[in-house]
Amino acid sequence: MAFHPLPRHTYRITTLIIVCLGAWIAWGSFNQPEAFWAPGHLSHYHNQIKHCTDCHTPFRGTLAVNCINCHDAEQFAGATTTVAEFHYIYLAQGKSCSGCHTEHHGGASWITTAILNSF
């Protein structure tokens, strides 16, 4: 089967489109990264956060260490014993807080009472 080469201008147009898209992504990433890459609004619990890097570590995502910077053991001390124990064990296992707590799109998903009671 014989393949015919694409017209010469096709390569130029494709290269121009790739360069323009790359420039647009670079401009948005450096000019306004929070607005450019944000998947949605934060829940009202975290609306005071101004920079993505307060919660997200570049190329690693959200880490429990970043959550603990704001949510320390004193907050868990005021919670019920079951809630505090669940969080301590979950963090000791090296799991991420974002497994249960999602913050984008304006809402937060929280652990249900049924899950906590089964703990």
Rosetta silent file (secondary structure, phi, psi, omega in degrees, C-alpha in Angstrom):
SEQUENCE: MAFHPLPRHTYRITTLIIVCLGAWIAWGSFNQPEAFWAPGHLSHYHNQIKHCTDCHTPFRGTLAVNCINCHDAEQFAGATTTVAEFHYIYLAQGKSCSGCHTEHHGGASWITTAILNSF
SCORE:     score description
SCORE:     0.000 S_00000001
   1 L     0.000  132.860 -177.610    0.000    0.000    0.000 S_00000001
   2 L  -100.615  132.309  175.807    1.425    3.368   -0.973 S_00000001
   3 L  -102.978  135.008  178.386    1.071    6.399    1.267 S_00000001
   4 L   -93.859  136.911  179.694    1.079    9.822   -0.276 S_00000001
   5 L   -66.229  151.065  177.126    2.889   12.545    1.645 S_00000001
   6 L   -69.931  153.937  176.494    0.860   15.358    3.131 S_00000001
   7 L   -59.666  148.322 -174.948    0.980   18.728    1.397 S_00000001
   8 H   -58.900  -36.208 -177.912    3.914   20.861    2.552 S_00000001
   9 H   -69.977  -19.972  178.750    1.687   23.591    4.075 S_00000001
  10 H   -63.021  -41.241  179.020    0.076   21.021    6.419 S_00000001
  11 H   -64.916  -40.314  179.653    3.314   20.747    8.423 S_00000001
  12 H   -65.636  -43.970 -179.926    3.613   24.520    8.712 S_00000001
  13 H   -64.962  -43.992  179.097    0.008   24.918    9.899 S_00000001
  14 H   -62.130  -43.924  178.440    0.373   22.078   12.412 S_00000001
  15 H   -63.360  -42.125  179.046    3.617   23.553   13.757 S_00000001
  16 H   -62.760  -42.547  179.388    2.035   27.014   14.033 S_00000001
  17 H   -63.730  -43.692  179.584   -0.948   25.602   15.954 S_00000001
  18 H   -63.880  -42.122  178.829    1.332   23.692   18.360 S_00000001
  19 H   -64.816  -42.889  178.877    3.485   26.772   18.970 S_00000001
  20 H   -64.009  -43.836  177.801    0.406   28.956   19.594 S_00000001
  21 H   -63.687  -42.052  177.772   -1.102   26.434   22.037 S_00000001
  22 H   -62.564  -41.094  178.504    2.234   26.088   23.837 S_00000001
  23 H   -65.791  -40.828  178.988    2.558   29.875   24.130 S_00000001
  24 H   -63.925  -43.972  178.769   -1.004   30.180   25.444 S_00000001
  25 H   -64.614  -43.005  178.700   -0.428   27.470   28.074 S_00000001
  26 H   -64.042  -44.237  179.394    2.880   29.037   29.134 S_00000001
  27 H   -61.048  -47.493 -179.566    1.337   32.522   29.365 S_00000001
  28 H   -65.334  -36.719 -178.774   -1.600   31.267   31.438 S_00000001
  29 H   -68.147  -36.558 -177.898    0.627   29.162   33.671 S_00000001
  30 H   -93.102  -30.462 -177.347    2.963   32.032   34.547 S_00000001
  31 H   -77.884  -52.675 -178.848    0.577   34.987   34.389 S_00000001
  32 L  -142.185   72.325 -174.487   -2.396   33.644   36.413 S_00000001
  33 H   -62.741  -36.382 -178.624   -1.803   29.988   37.342 S_00000001
  34 H   -64.125  -41.974 -179.722   -4.603   29.819   39.929 S_00000001
  35 H   -76.169  -34.311 -174.770   -7.213   31.047   37.448 S_00000001
  36 H   -73.177  -40.747 -173.658   -5.776   29.160   34.476 S_00000001
  37 H  -103.582   -8.820 -174.885   -5.527   25.690   36.023 S_00000001
  38 L   -62.213  129.114  179.202   -8.214   25.773   38.740 S_00000001
  39 L   -80.655   -8.431  179.302  -10.790   23.002   38.276 S_00000001
  40 L   163.573  173.899 -179.949  -13.441   24.964   40.164 S_00000001
  41 L   -68.642  152.098  175.515  -14.160   27.125   43.173 S_00000001
  42 L   -79.090  160.014  175.304  -13.115   25.972   46.616 S_00000001
  43 L   -67.008  164.555 -178.281  -15.662   25.120   49.270 S_00000001
  44 L   -67.749  -15.449  176.996  -16.546   27.874   51.712 S_00000001
  45 L   -70.328  -28.334 -176.012  -14.383   26.101   54.321 S_00000001
  46 L  -121.789   20.167 -176.499  -11.233   26.877   52.326 S_00000001
  47 L   -69.208   -9.056  178.058  -12.168   30.028   50.401 S_00000001
  48 L   -81.926  -11.608 -179.534   -9.456   32.020   52.223 S_00000001
  49 L   -71.961  129.148 -174.948   -6.701   30.042   50.419 S_00000001
  50 L  -104.163  -28.067 -174.018   -5.129   32.237   47.749 S_00000001
  51 L  -122.905  139.692 -179.974   -2.416   30.087   46.132 S_00000001
  52 H   -56.784  -37.271 -175.988   -2.563   26.560   44.738 S_00000001
  53 H   -71.154   -6.497  172.572    0.762   25.712   46.363 S_00000001
  54 H   -66.288  -30.074 -179.207   -0.767   26.177   49.820 S_00000001
  55 L  -115.729  -36.048 -175.272   -2.377   22.757   49.303 S_00000001
  56 E   -99.548  136.740  173.545   -0.780   21.275   46.186 S_00000001
  57 E   -99.233  126.737 -177.947    2.855   20.237   45.841 S_00000001
  58 L   -53.198  133.636  177.843    4.033   20.592   42.215 S_00000001
  59 L    64.777    7.160  178.791    4.138   17.247   40.397 S_00000001
  60 L  -128.822  -14.606  178.917    3.003   15.383   43.562 S_00000001
  61 E    85.087 -155.971  179.540   -0.541   16.668   44.163 S_00000001
  62 E   -85.640  132.150  179.584   -2.090   17.263   47.549 S_00000001
  63 L  -118.018  148.280  179.399   -0.131   15.847   50.464 S_00000001
  64 H   -58.910  -31.287  178.857   -1.274   15.343   54.039 S_00000001
  65 H   -58.223  -39.738  179.461    1.707   17.453   55.168 S_00000001
  66 H   -67.970  -36.285  178.326    0.162   20.483   53.480 S_00000001
  67 H   -67.883  -40.695 -177.423   -3.186   19.863   55.200 S_00000001
  68 H   -66.138  -23.155  176.785   -1.513   19.464   58.598 S_00000001
  69 H   -58.717  -33.512  179.817    0.051   22.922   58.208 S_00000001
  70 H  -105.431  -37.657 -176.689   -3.435   24.379   58.791 S_00000001
  71 L  -103.570   91.387 -175.787   -5.365   21.505   60.383 S_00000001
  72 L   -94.017 -178.556 -176.692   -3.309   20.467   63.386 S_00000001
  73 H   -61.648  -27.738 -179.723   -3.894   17.995   66.211 S_00000001
  74 H   -62.295  -34.418  177.922   -5.662   20.642   68.315 S_00000001
  75 H   -67.196  -38.013  179.313   -8.577   20.648   65.846 S_00000001
  76 H   -73.497  -26.148 -179.417   -8.923   16.884   66.152 S_00000001
  77 H   -63.179  -31.650  179.862   -8.749   17.075   69.946 S_00000001
  78 L   -80.112  -12.564 -178.974  -12.119   18.860   69.971 S_00000001
  79 L   -81.971  170.582  176.842  -13.708   16.180   67.772 S_00000001
  80 L   -64.915  158.920 -178.089  -15.271   12.979   69.009 S_00000001
  81 H   -58.348  -41.611 -179.171  -12.880   10.159   69.861 S_00000001
  82 H   -62.177  -44.308  179.996  -13.949    8.120   66.829 S_00000001
  83 H   -64.693  -46.284 -179.225  -13.310   10.997   64.416 S_00000001
  84 H   -63.073  -46.084 -179.874   -9.924   11.822   65.922 S_00000001
  85 H   -61.956  -43.209  179.921   -8.785    8.175   65.959 S_00000001
  86 H   -57.751  -47.288 -178.162   -9.906    7.661   62.369 S_00000001
  87 H   -67.044  -40.846  178.957   -7.884   10.650   61.158 S_00000001
  88 H   -62.182  -44.606  179.642   -4.774    9.728   63.151 S_00000001
  89 H   -67.183  -42.097  179.995   -4.782    6.158   61.801 S_00000001
  90 H   -59.781  -44.778  179.308   -5.531    7.334   58.263 S_00000001
  91 H   -70.482  -35.918  178.611   -2.581    9.750   58.336 S_00000001
  92 H   -63.515  -28.440  178.111   -0.291    7.172   59.968 S_00000001
  93 L   -78.713   -3.570  178.403   -0.983    4.897   56.997 S_00000001
  94 L    78.782   18.993 -179.928    0.378    7.658   54.720 S_00000001
  95 L   -83.678  156.095 -179.053   -2.921    8.253   52.960 S_00000001
  96 L   -86.839  143.650  177.465   -3.889   11.611   51.508 S_00000001
  97 H   -62.362  -30.083 -176.833   -6.646   13.736   53.014 S_00000001
  98 H   -70.884   -5.869  174.159   -8.014   14.316   49.503 S_00000001
  99 H   -63.526  -32.369  179.376   -9.107   10.674   49.376 S_00000001
 100 L  -112.765  -34.418 -174.601  -12.173   11.723   51.396 S_00000001
 101 L  -103.432  107.048  173.931  -12.107   15.524   51.329 S_00000001
 102 L  -105.174  139.605 -170.885  -12.495   17.094   47.882 S_00000001
 103 L  -116.644  -14.259 -176.819  -12.507   20.846   47.787 S_00000001
 104 L   -86.953  166.461 -177.760  -13.003   22.039   44.242 S_00000001
 105 L    72.280   22.461  171.119  -16.269   22.873   42.474 S_00000001
 106 L    80.830   -0.466  179.918  -17.592   24.734   45.491 S_00000001
 107 L  -134.475  159.652  177.504  -18.429   21.750   47.655 S_00000001
 108 L  -119.789  137.752  175.437  -16.663   19.429   50.021 S_00000001
 109 L   -97.085  127.746 -174.984  -17.282   15.743   50.302 S_00000001
 110 L  -115.284  155.822  177.922  -17.143   14.649   53.895 S_00000001
 111 L   -65.471  132.688 -177.942  -16.928   11.255   55.528 S_00000001
 112 L   -80.178  159.907  179.910  -20.386   10.057   56.350 S_00000001
 113 H   -61.113  -33.699 -179.629  -21.473    9.040   59.817 S_00000001
 114 H   -62.245  -40.826  179.287  -21.948    5.460   58.601 S_00000001
 115 H   -65.967  -44.547 -179.494  -18.280    5.185   57.670 S_00000001
 116 H   -64.961  -39.723 -179.619  -17.170    6.622   60.979 S_00000001
 117 H   -67.868  -27.328  178.375  -19.469    4.342   62.951 S_00000001
 118 H   -78.200  -12.171  179.588  -18.067    1.299   61.145 S_00000001
 119 L   -72.985    0.000    0.000  -14.582    2.322   62.288 S_00000001
